[in-house]
Amino acid sequence: MVKIRLRRMGSRHRPFYRVVVSDSRKVPSSRVIEELGHYDPRKDPVVIRLKTDRIDHWVSRGAQVTDTVRGLVRRASAAAES
């Protein structure tokens, strides 16, 4: 099964996340199919950059979105509307 999930990057105590499409049977740090954006919770304001058209493409192909990524998509779309 293919999932859209977060991949932790950065150093210790300085997390940075990439939103990626990967095989759910592999560990999140393994090779990815496609990178769909990034999320930096340490910036003020928080930086969320997502390729929503590609997320929609993968969801239409049957990819499962994790709860955390689903929340990030909602926050990014709410920020874009205002």
Order of alpha helices (4+ residues) and beta strands (2+ residues): beta-beta-beta-beta-alpha-beta-alpha
